[in-house]
Amino acid sequence: MFGLFKRKKADPAIFDSAEAAFDYACRNLENRILLEAVIPALVEEFVRVSHEGERYFRIRLANSRGGQVIEACTLKESSRAPSVGDLIGYKVVRYDPDMPPPFDLLGFIAYRFEFVHVPGKGWRTAESFIPDTIKPTLRM
């Protein structure tokens, strides 16, 4: 009786590859670009390392049209970086739809995801690229 009103847990979706997980994210998830949202993406190409230490990559953000290609970076304090072919989480810092692309979207590569999506919770994190000196945002 006490478990009568509990929500039933949905089984996680497990994928064989980053491409399969990315395809699922494009077809089945909303992936709205909102402030502080973490959007799944696929790393397509390493571009360069800046003189301050940011590592730049060409990534494909998941959306209903099959993805949006942008250039994104890790934070300069991060000692870790993704590899080409990884499923990652791109954290949105600023979004201004009135600006022309690529100036409308600002963010950074925050996580590497496992190929597991848990309904209601999101992607399982395999590795964080956020430096330990960056504190999480607290909302009250």
ChimeraX commands (.cxc) that place a marker at each C-alpha (Angstrom):
marker #1 position 0.00,0.00,0.00 radius 0.5
marker #1 position 2.81,2.42,0.84 radius 0.5
marker #1 position 4.36,1.94,-2.59 radius 0.5
marker #1 position 1.07,2.59,-4.34 radius 0.5
marker #1 position 1.81,6.24,-5.15 radius 0.5
marker #1 position 5.47,5.79,-6.04 radius 0.5
marker #1 position 6.41,6.50,-9.61 radius 0.5
marker #1 position 7.63,3.44,-11.45 radius 0.5
marker #1 position 11.27,3.66,-12.45 radius 0.5
marker #1 position 11.90,3.47,-16.17 radius 0.5
marker #1 position 14.71,1.27,-17.40 radius 0.5
marker #1 position 17.79,3.13,-18.63 radius 0.5
marker #1 position 18.51,3.14,-22.36 radius 0.5
marker #1 position 21.94,1.58,-22.99 radius 0.5
marker #1 position 23.75,2.05,-26.30 radius 0.5
marker #1 position 26.67,0.31,-28.03 radius 0.5
marker #1 position 28.36,3.45,-29.33 radius 0.5
marker #1 position 28.53,7.21,-29.04 radius 0.5
marker #1 position 26.90,7.56,-32.46 radius 0.5
marker #1 position 23.92,5.42,-31.41 radius 0.5
marker #1 position 23.53,7.42,-28.18 radius 0.5
marker #1 position 23.78,10.70,-30.12 radius 0.5
marker #1 position 21.15,9.50,-32.61 radius 0.5
marker #1 position 18.83,8.66,-29.69 radius 0.5
marker #1 position 19.41,12.14,-28.22 radius 0.5
marker #1 position 18.52,13.77,-31.55 radius 0.5
marker #1 position 15.37,11.69,-32.15 radius 0.5
marker #1 position 13.93,11.33,-28.65 radius 0.5
marker #1 position 15.09,14.20,-26.42 radius 0.5
marker #1 position 14.09,17.85,-26.51 radius 0.5
marker #1 position 17.64,19.31,-26.01 radius 0.5
marker #1 position 16.42,22.88,-25.60 radius 0.5
marker #1 position 19.11,25.54,-25.45 radius 0.5
marker #1 position 18.57,27.15,-22.06 radius 0.5
marker #1 position 20.88,28.92,-19.63 radius 0.5
marker #1 position 23.01,26.33,-17.77 radius 0.5
marker #1 position 21.53,23.44,-19.77 radius 0.5
marker #1 position 23.84,20.53,-20.57 radius 0.5
marker #1 position 23.25,19.40,-24.14 radius 0.5
marker #1 position 24.61,16.09,-25.45 radius 0.5
marker #1 position 27.07,16.41,-28.30 radius 0.5
marker #1 position 29.47,14.34,-30.35 radius 0.5
marker #1 position 33.15,15.33,-30.70 radius 0.5
marker #1 position 33.95,15.34,-34.42 radius 0.5
marker #1 position 37.40,16.88,-34.67 radius 0.5
marker #1 position 40.23,18.34,-32.58 radius 0.5
marker #1 position 40.92,21.88,-33.80 radius 0.5
marker #1 position 43.68,23.52,-31.73 radius 0.5
marker #1 position 45.07,24.48,-28.34 radius 0.5
marker #1 position 44.94,28.21,-27.56 radius 0.5
marker #1 position 47.88,30.10,-26.09 radius 0.5
marker #1 position 46.05,30.13,-22.72 radius 0.5
marker #1 position 45.46,26.35,-22.70 radius 0.5
marker #1 position 41.86,25.90,-23.88 radius 0.5
marker #1 position 41.45,22.88,-26.13 radius 0.5
marker #1 position 39.11,23.58,-29.06 radius 0.5
marker #1 position 37.01,20.92,-30.77 radius 0.5
marker #1 position 34.42,20.82,-33.54 radius 0.5
marker #1 position 31.33,19.25,-31.98 radius 0.5
marker #1 position 27.80,18.39,-33.13 radius 0.5
marker #1 position 25.10,19.46,-30.64 radius 0.5
marker #1 position 22.08,17.16,-30.53 radius 0.5
marker #1 position 18.86,18.61,-31.91 radius 0.5
marker #1 position 15.81,17.40,-33.85 radius 0.5
marker #1 position 17.46,18.26,-37.19 radius 0.5
marker #1 position 20.34,15.80,-36.70 radius 0.5
marker #1 position 22.76,18.13,-34.96 radius 0.5
marker #1 position 24.27,21.59,-35.11 radius 0.5
marker #1 position 28.01,21.87,-35.72 radius 0.5
marker #1 position 29.83,24.41,-33.54 radius 0.5
marker #1 position 33.32,24.98,-32.21 radius 0.5
marker #1 position 33.62,24.48,-28.44 radius 0.5
marker #1 position 36.40,24.34,-25.90 radius 0.5
marker #1 position 37.32,23.05,-22.48 radius 0.5
marker #1 position 38.11,25.58,-19.77 radius 0.5
marker #1 position 41.77,26.57,-19.56 radius 0.5
marker #1 position 42.12,25.29,-15.97 radius 0.5
marker #1 position 40.99,21.79,-16.99 radius 0.5
marker #1 position 43.74,19.19,-17.13 radius 0.5
marker #1 position 41.46,16.73,-18.98 radius 0.5
marker #1 position 39.88,16.82,-22.43 radius 0.5
marker #1 position 37.62,14.60,-24.55 radius 0.5
marker #1 position 38.74,12.52,-27.50 radius 0.5
marker #1 position 37.35,12.52,-31.03 radius 0.5
marker #1 position 34.24,10.34,-31.09 radius 0.5
marker #1 position 33.27,10.90,-27.43 radius 0.5
marker #1 position 29.71,11.67,-26.34 radius 0.5
marker #1 position 30.01,14.83,-24.27 radius 0.5
marker #1 position 27.91,17.37,-22.41 radius 0.5
marker #1 position 28.10,20.98,-23.63 radius 0.5
marker #1 position 27.14,23.44,-20.86 radius 0.5
marker #1 position 25.36,26.57,-22.08 radius 0.5
marker #1 position 26.61,29.78,-20.45 radius 0.5
marker #1 position 24.83,32.34,-22.64 radius 0.5
marker #1 position 22.30,32.14,-25.45 radius 0.5
marker #1 position 21.11,35.14,-27.46 radius 0.5
marker #1 position 18.96,34.17,-30.47 radius 0.5
marker #1 position 19.10,37.77,-31.74 radius 0.5
marker #1 position 22.81,37.40,-32.52 radius 0.5
marker #1 position 23.98,35.70,-35.72 radius 0.5
marker #1 position 25.63,32.25,-35.49 radius 0.5
marker #1 position 28.20,31.44,-34.11 radius 0.5
marker #1 position 27.92,34.40,-31.72 radius 0.5
marker #1 position 24.47,33.40,-30.45 radius 0.5
marker #1 position 25.70,30.51,-28.28 radius 0.5
marker #1 position 28.43,30.54,-25.62 radius 0.5
marker #1 position 29.40,27.55,-23.50 radius 0.5
marker #1 position 32.05,24.94,-22.84 radius 0.5
marker #1 position 32.65,21.19,-22.83 radius 0.5
marker #1 position 31.79,20.07,-19.31 radius 0.5
marker #1 position 31.42,16.26,-19.25 radius 0.5
marker #1 position 32.07,13.00,-21.04 radius 0.5
marker #1 position 28.98,10.81,-20.91 radius 0.5
marker #1 position 28.58,7.07,-20.71 radius 0.5
marker #1 position 26.33,5.57,-23.38 radius 0.5
marker #1 position 23.49,5.30,-20.84 radius 0.5
marker #1 position 20.44,7.57,-20.64 radius 0.5
marker #1 position 18.26,7.32,-17.53 radius 0.5
marker #1 position 14.74,8.71,-18.17 radius 0.5
marker #1 position 13.99,11.62,-15.87 radius 0.5
marker #1 position 17.64,12.00,-14.81 radius 0.5
marker #1 position 19.67,12.32,-18.01 radius 0.5
marker #1 position 22.97,10.91,-19.18 radius 0.5
marker #1 position 25.35,9.13,-16.81 radius 0.5
marker #1 position 28.57,11.08,-16.38 radius 0.5
marker #1 position 31.80,9.18,-17.03 radius 0.5
marker #1 position 34.21,12.10,-16.51 radius 0.5
marker #1 position 34.02,15.78,-15.65 radius 0.5
marker #1 position 36.14,18.36,-17.47 radius 0.5
marker #1 position 35.13,21.13,-15.04 radius 0.5
marker #1 position 38.17,22.17,-12.96 radius 0.5
marker #1 position 37.96,21.65,-9.20 radius 0.5
marker #1 position 38.42,25.41,-8.69 radius 0.5
marker #1 position 35.02,26.09,-10.32 radius 0.5
marker #1 position 32.22,25.89,-7.77 radius 0.5
marker #1 position 28.76,24.67,-8.80 radius 0.5
marker #1 position 25.96,27.21,-9.08 radius 0.5
marker #1 position 23.54,27.23,-6.16 radius 0.5
marker #1 position 19.96,28.28,-6.77 radius 0.5
marker #1 position 17.55,29.15,-3.96 radius 0.5
marker link #1:1,2 radius 0.2
marker link #1:2,3 radius 0.2
marker link #1:3,4 radius 0.2
marker link #1:4,5 radius 0.2
marker link #1:5,6 radius 0.2
marker link #1:6,7 radius 0.2
marker link #1:7,8 radius 0.2
marker link #1:8,9 radius 0.2
marker link #1:9,10 radius 0.2
marker link #1:10,11 radius 0.2
marker link #1:11,12 radius 0.2
marker link #1:12,13 radius 0.2
marker link #1:13,14 radius 0.2
marker link #1:14,15 radius 0.2
marker link #1:15,16 radius 0.2
marker link #1:16,17 radius 0.2
marker link #1:17,18 radius 0.2
marker link #1:18,19 radius 0.2
marker link #1:19,20 radius 0.2
marker link #1:20,21 radius 0.2
marker link #1:21,22 radius 0.2
marker link #1:22,23 radius 0.2
marker link #1:23,24 radius 0.2
marker link #1:24,25 radius 0.2
marker link #1:25,26 radius 0.2
marker link #1:26,27 radius 0.2
marker link #1:27,28 radius 0.2
marker link #1:28,29 radius 0.2
marker link #1:29,30 radius 0.2
marker link #1:30,31 radius 0.2
marker link #1:31,32 radius 0.2
marker link #1:32,33 radius 0.2
marker link #1:33,34 radius 0.2
marker link #1:34,35 radius 0.2
marker link #1:35,36 radius 0.2
marker link #1:36,37 radius 0.2
marker link #1:37,38 radius 0.2
marker link #1:38,39 radius 0.2
marker link #1:39,40 radius 0.2
marker link #1:40,41 radius 0.2
marker link #1:41,42 radius 0.2
marker link #1:42,43 radius 0.2
marker link #1:43,44 radius 0.2
marker link #1:44,45 radius 0.2
marker link #1:45,46 radius 0.2
marker link #1:46,47 radius 0.2
marker link #1:47,48 radius 0.2
marker link #1:48,49 radius 0.2
marker link #1:49,50 radius 0.2
marker link #1:50,51 radius 0.2
marker link #1:51,52 radius 0.2
marker link #1:52,53 radius 0.2
marker link #1:53,54 radius 0.2
marker link #1:54,55 radius 0.2
marker link #1:55,56 radius 0.2
marker link #1:56,57 radius 0.2
marker link #1:57,58 radius 0.2
marker link #1:58,59 radius 0.2
marker link #1:59,60 radius 0.2
marker link #1:60,61 radius 0.2
marker link #1:61,62 radius 0.2
marker link #1:62,63 radius 0.2
marker link #1:63,64 radius 0.2
marker link #1:64,65 radius 0.2
marker link #1:65,66 radius 0.2
marker link #1:66,67 radius 0.2
marker link #1:67,68 radius 0.2
marker link #1:68,69 radius 0.2
marker link #1:69,70 radius 0.2
marker link #1:70,71 radius 0.2
marker link #1:71,72 radius 0.2
marker link #1:72,73 radius 0.2
marker link #1:73,74 radius 0.2
marker link #1:74,75 radius 0.2
marker link #1:75,76 radius 0.2
marker link #1:76,77 radius 0.2
marker link #1:77,78 radius 0.2
marker link #1:78,79 radius 0.2
marker link #1:79,80 radius 0.2
marker link #1:80,81 radius 0.2
marker link #1:81,82 radius 0.2
marker link #1:82,83 radius 0.2
marker link #1:83,84 radius 0.2
marker link #1:84,85 radius 0.2
marker link #1:85,86 radius 0.2
marker link #1:86,87 radius 0.2
marker link #1:87,88 radius 0.2
marker link #1:88,89 radius 0.2
marker link #1:89,90 radius 0.2
marker link #1:90,91 radius 0.2
marker link #1:91,92 radius 0.2
marker link #1:92,93 radius 0.2
marker link #1:93,94 radius 0.2
marker link #1:94,95 radius 0.2
marker link #1:95,96 radius 0.2
marker link #1:96,97 radius 0.2
marker link #1:97,98 radius 0.2
marker link #1:98,99 radius 0.2
marker link #1:99,100 radius 0.2
marker link #1:100,101 radius 0.2
marker link #1:101,102 radius 0.2
marker link #1:102,103 radius 0.2
marker link #1:103,104 radius 0.2
marker link #1:104,105 radius 0.2
marker link #1:105,106 radius 0.2
marker link #1:106,107 radius 0.2
marker link #1:107,108 radius 0.2
marker link #1:108,109 radius 0.2
marker link #1:109,110 radius 0.2
marker link #1:110,111 radius 0.2
marker link #1:111,112 radius 0.2
marker link #1:112,113 radius 0.2
marker link #1:113,114 radius 0.2
marker link #1:114,115 radius 0.2
marker link #1:115,116 radius 0.2
marker link #1:116,117 radius 0.2
marker link #1:117,118 radius 0.2
marker link #1:118,119 radius 0.2
marker link #1:119,120 radius 0.2
marker link #1:120,121 radius 0.2
marker link #1:121,122 radius 0.2
marker link #1:122,123 radius 0.2
marker link #1:123,124 radius 0.2
marker link #1:124,125 radius 0.2
marker link #1:125,126 radius 0.2
marker link #1:126,127 radius 0.2
marker link #1:127,128 radius 0.2
marker link #1:128,129 radius 0.2
marker link #1:129,130 radius 0.2
marker link #1:130,131 radius 0.2
marker link #1:131,132 radius 0.2
marker link #1:132,133 radius 0.2
marker link #1:133,134 radius 0.2
marker link #1:134,135 radius 0.2
marker link #1:135,136 radius 0.2
marker link #1:136,137 radius 0.2
marker link #1:137,138 radius 0.2
marker link #1:138,139 radius 0.2
marker link #1:139,140 radius 0.2
view
